[in-house]
């Protein structure tokens, strides 16, 4: 750490582990046992003309990766929706429809998609099947979005995926320009890269999370074996609609004839829309509360012990290394999806495999412990429903006499709703800035926070490193330096956006783990 602010933070919080990038064996010894080739191999490759291309040197790979990322990021922002799938279908067709080369679990919903996707992927992988996982947004590195066998693809593999799709992207862009249409967007290109990378691996099952909505989401060119809709709530109203029914209607777009749909806990209005679409598509419906759910759960060191009921039976004493009732519900949803994909009708999965998979589940940036002394948590909650789940999980899992929040939000979110949800568990709040250009100005956020917390409980610190240091000082000033997991004392929680959670992970070295 050369920056004086970083040195000050290190002095306060302790040394930050430097870690190393996972540029070694991508699939572990188990992958080698199955005869798989590591996805980050540096070897010659044959280009589209049949010419042998020498393997690049590591520094060349890094330069090329940075250039490719910059090129992709220069396209339309991923959060804008163009209500057509024609360009993506055209591109997929030119690529040979790679999205049809594997079985698919497709997920939509407002909250819990990424955690549920990670659980589904881990359950499928435990059954000795090769997996691909596509999620968004990323916390720190864009390669997090595309994973094979649980590991993000390497920078070299990311570049190879771009090389595979670039000629098709160019063709589709040119045709779109002739029609007066926009070129393929950032998210559309990433989706094509994921489809191609999964087919090239090849994977047996791809777990694919929508980026925004469902009906017009780029990923909705897949034909899912299982569709999953996690809880739907108000978010992205500008793009998806101003009512819960309208938003649910967009999410319902992933429900298609020939699949099974697993529906997580829903408000009545959203549930009615989803069930109507399921009936119209004549799909098999598996519903939380009726067909599956959480039977029991109890706090455990590092997470919780749960018993999960599915159509096939009850899986007891399953350890889940994640906190909160919402994560237990996500686990029940994921298990039902995996059961629908892998088990015989009415059958169950092997309990030992289920237990092993859940015990190994991770969900970075979801009530993640970044430090233990003092306790520093990070959560990607960015809407009222997510913030409510976060507050409840903190109150349940952590015994803290004083908790201070470090908060930054996107300008287009329900900021007041997020602040009201967090207020009961926070003694004070430090308003800061994330690395996203879409973030609300700290001064503006502070005004809104003062209306919720009162002026004396709100502090404005623009830089995240300084904000963390301030929050730690505020937390420990009256609580003592105890803290730790499950203990009493001081704590800090970083929340308000996925970007902020990623910034905190990078600052404290968790992006290297």
Secondary structure, 3 states (H helix, E strand, C coil): CCCHHHHHHHHHHCCCCCCCCCCCCCCHHHHHHCCCCCCCCCCCEECCCCCEECCCCHHHHHHHHHHHHHHHHCCCCCCCCCCCCHHHHHHHHHCCCHHHCCEEEEEECCCCHHHHHHHHHHHHHHCCCCEEEECCCCCCCHHHHEEECCEECCHHHHHHHHHHHHHHHHHHHHHHHHCCCCCCCHHHHHHHHHHHHHHHHCCCEEEEECCCCCCCCHHHHCCCCEEEECCCCCCCHHHHCCCHHHHHHHHHHHCCCCCEEEECCCCHHHHHHHHHHHHHHCCEEEEECCCEEEEEEEEECCEEEEEEECCCCEEEEEEECCCCHHHHHHHHHHHHHHHHHHCCCCCCCCHHHHHHHHHCCCCCCCCEEEEECCEEEECCCCCHHHHHHHHHHHHHHCCCCEEEEEECCECCCCHHHHHHHHHCCCCEEEECCCCCCCECCHHHHHHHHHHHHCHHHEEECCCHHHHHHHHHHHHHHHHCCCCCCCCCCEEEEEECCHHHHHHHHHHCCHHHC
